[in-house]
Amino acid sequence: MKAIVLAAGVGKRFKEVTDQRPKCLIEIQGKTLLERTLSALSAAGVREAVVVIGYRGEMIEQQIGPTCAGVQVRYVFNARYDKGAILSLWSARAEFDDDLLIMDADVLFPVALIARLVRSPHANCFLLDASAVNTGEEQMLLTRGGRVLDIVRGGCGDFELIGESVGFLKVSRDDAPLLRTILDDLVAQGRDTIEHEEAFPLFLAQRAVGFEQVEDLPWTEIDFPADLERAERKVLPRIVALDLAFC
């Protein structure tokens, strides 16, 4: 299994920090988001990561290097990082030869969260937080019968369970080629300004994708300065306690 970590974006909503560095290099109590991600992957048994870089990518390569926390790290450069995030995932398409964890790079989370995804019996699987408030900005997973049927920003409707996607998706080795084909087709059609999540409904229509609920675990996406303040003050202490218990 390998992780594909999407870290190419500019982070326009956090300009006071990202004008100087990529968002994944934001430090939370002396450790960057990306270092925390790689450490959690290692603790969950994942030893290979492909980091898709773009904006100030050389800073990421220099700070993280070829190994981090026991994880072998390779880098893929997305030269068109100022367009849609679909190009970051598409840039890593040559890596779709194994079981994959597709991960946003701006999420703070405990080892137990990623371990739940790695160990899920679902070959293809999202992480779903049913406690999240749907403000219209969140990527929402729409499910029925234990299967994710759609993912859409601000999604709602007549479904058994709706919850926010954490930003992580496990894809099996057998089904990764289909996702690669979907990405190839969308990019060939000129749809290079869309989010990578917009490719997932096409995948969901052709493959069964389950989910694991994680509302019992602390996590947060870092988009705005207020998110960082909350992460340091409320989320990280809970994560540290859980990580100690996990290890």
C-alpha positions in Angstrom: 0.0 0.0 0.0 1.2 3.5 -0.8 -0.1 6.9 0.1 -0.5 9.7 -2.5 -0.5 13.0 -0.6 -1.8 16.0 -2.5 0.3 19.0 -1.4 0.7 21.1 -4.6 -1.9 23.8 -3.9 -1.2 27.5 -3.2 -3.5 27.7 -0.1 -5.1 31.0 -1.1 -7.4 31.1 2.0 -4.4 31.2 4.3 -2.3 33.8 2.6 -0.7 35.2 5.7 1.2 31.9 6.0 1.1 30.4 2.5 2.7 33.5 0.9 5.9 32.2 2.5 5.5 28.4 2.4 3.2 25.6 1.3 0.3 24.9 3.6 1.6 21.4 4.4 4.7 23.0 6.0 2.6 25.0 8.6 4.0 24.0 12.0 1.8 22.9 14.8 3.8 22.9 18.0 7.1 22.5 16.2 6.1 19.8 13.7 4.7 20.4 10.2 1.4 19.1 9.0 3.2 16.9 6.4 5.6 15.5 9.0 2.6 14.6 11.2 0.9 12.9 8.2 3.9 10.8 7.4 4.4 9.9 11.0 0.8 8.7 11.3 1.2 6.7 8.1 4.3 5.0 9.5 2.6 4.1 12.7 -0.3 2.7 10.8 2.1 0.5 8.8 2.3 2.4 5.5 5.9 2.8 4.5 5.7 4.4 1.1 4.4 7.9 0.2 4.2 9.9 -3.0 3.9 13.6 -2.3 2.5 15.7 -5.2 4.2 19.1 -5.0 3.7 22.3 -7.0 3.7 25.7 -5.2 7.1 26.1 -3.6 7.6 22.4 -3.9 11.4 22.7 -3.4 10.7 23.8 0.1 8.9 20.5 0.8 11.6 18.4 -0.8 14.3 20.2 1.2 12.5 20.0 4.5 11.1 16.4 4.3 13.7 14.7 2.1 13.6 11.1 0.8 12.5 9.6 4.2 10.5 10.8 7.1 9.5 8.8 10.2 10.4 5.6 8.4 8.4 6.3 5.3 10.1 6.3 1.9 9.0 9.5 0.2 9.0 10.3 -3.5 7.9 13.5 -5.2 5.8 14.2 -8.3 5.7 17.7 -9.6 2.4 19.2 -10.8 3.5 22.1 -13.0 -0.1 23.4 -13.3 -0.7 23.6 -9.6 -2.5 26.9 -10.0 -5.4 25.1 -11.8 -7.7 22.4 -10.4 -6.7 19.8 -7.9 -7.6 17.1 -10.4 -4.3 17.8 -12.0 -2.4 16.9 -8.8 -4.0 13.5 -8.6 -3.7 13.0 -12.4 0.0 13.9 -12.2 0.5 10.8 -9.9 -1.3 8.4 -12.2 1.9 6.4 -12.9 1.7 5.4 -9.2 -1.6 3.7 -9.5 -0.1 0.2 -9.4 -0.8 -0.7 -5.8 -3.5 -0.3 -3.1 -3.7 3.5 -2.6 -4.5 6.0 0.1 -5.4 9.3 -1.6 -4.9 12.0 1.0 -5.3 15.8 1.3 -2.1 17.3 2.9 -3.9 19.8 5.1 -5.6 17.5 7.6 -4.5 17.1 11.2 -5.5 13.7 12.5 -4.5 10.9 14.9 -2.9 7.6 14.0 -6.1 5.8 14.9 -8.0 7.6 12.1 -5.7 6.5 9.3 -5.3 3.1 10.8 -9.1 2.7 10.6 -8.9 3.3 6.9 -6.0 1.1 6.3 -7.5 -1.8 8.2 -11.1 -1.4 6.9 -12.5 -4.6 5.3 -13.7 -2.4 2.5 -11.3 -2.6 -0.4 -12.4 0.9 -1.5 -13.3 3.2 1.4 -13.9 6.7 2.5 -13.7 8.1 6.0 -17.0 9.8 7.0 -17.7 12.1 9.9 -21.5 12.1 10.5 -21.2 14.8 13.2 -20.0 17.5 10.9 -22.2 20.5 10.2 -23.0 21.0 6.5 -22.4 24.6 5.8 -22.3 24.1 2.0 -18.5 24.2 1.9 -17.8 20.6 3.0 -17.4 17.6 0.7 -20.3 15.5 1.8 -20.6 11.7 1.4 -24.1 10.5 0.5 -24.6 6.9 1.5 -27.2 4.1 1.4 -26.8 0.4 2.3 -23.3 0.8 3.6 -22.1 2.2 0.3 -21.1 5.7 -0.7 -23.2 6.7 -3.7 -22.0 10.3 -4.2 -19.7 12.9 -2.9 -20.6 16.6 -3.5 -19.8 19.9 -1.8 -22.7 20.8 0.4 -24.6 17.6 -0.6 -27.9 16.6 1.0 -30.9 14.5 0.1 -32.8 11.3 0.9 -29.9 9.1 2.0 -29.5 6.8 5.0 -26.4 8.6 6.2 -24.7 11.8 5.2 -21.4 13.0 6.6 -18.3 15.0 5.7 -15.4 13.3 3.9 -12.2 13.6 5.9 -10.4 14.0 2.6 -8.9 10.5 2.5 -9.9 7.6 0.1 -8.6 4.1 -0.1 -8.6 2.5 -3.5 -7.7 -1.1 -4.2 -5.0 -2.2 -6.6 -7.6 -3.8 -8.8 -9.8 -0.7 -9.1 -7.0 1.9 -9.3 -6.7 1.6 -13.1 -10.4 2.6 -13.5 -9.8 5.8 -11.5 -6.7 6.5 -13.6 -8.8 6.1 -16.8 -11.5 8.5 -15.4 -8.8 11.1 -14.6 -7.3 10.7 -18.1 -10.7 11.2 -19.7 -11.5 14.3 -17.7 -8.2 15.9 -18.3 -8.4 15.0 -22.0 -11.8 16.8 -22.1 -10.1 20.0 -20.8 -11.7 19.7 -17.4 -8.5 20.8 -15.6 -9.9 23.4 -13.3 -12.1 21.0 -11.2 -11.4 19.5 -7.8 -10.1 16.0 -7.7 -13.2 14.9 -5.8 -15.3 15.7 -8.9 -13.8 12.6 -10.5 -15.0 10.3 -7.7 -18.8 10.2 -8.5 -17.8 8.5 -11.9 -15.8 6.0 -9.9 -18.6 5.5 -7.4 -21.0 4.7 -10.2 -18.9 1.8 -11.3 -17.3 0.4 -8.2 -18.6 -0.4 -4.6 -17.0 2.0 -2.1 -17.7 1.7 1.5 -17.0 4.0 4.4 -15.8 4.0 8.0 -17.2 6.5 10.5 -14.8 8.7 12.5 -16.9 11.1 14.4 -15.5 9.6 17.6 -12.0 10.8 16.6 -10.5 14.3 16.6 -9.5 15.8 13.2 -9.6 19.0 11.4 -8.8 20.5 8.0 -6.5 23.6 8.1 -8.0 26.1 5.7 -8.1 29.4 7.6 -6.2 31.0 10.5 -9.0 30.1 12.8 -8.6 26.5 11.9 -5.0 26.6 13.0 -5.8 28.2 16.3 -8.5 25.6 17.0 -6.2 22.8 16.0 -3.5 23.9 18.4 -5.9 24.6 21.3 -8.5 21.9 21.0 -7.7 19.2 18.5 -4.0 18.5 19.0 -4.2 17.7 22.7 -6.8 15.0 22.0 -4.7 13.7 19.1 -1.6 13.5 21.3 -3.5 11.5 24.0 -4.9 9.1 21.4 -1.5 8.6 19.7 0.1 7.7 23.1 -2.6 5.2 23.7 -2.4 3.8 20.2 1.4 3.2 20.4 
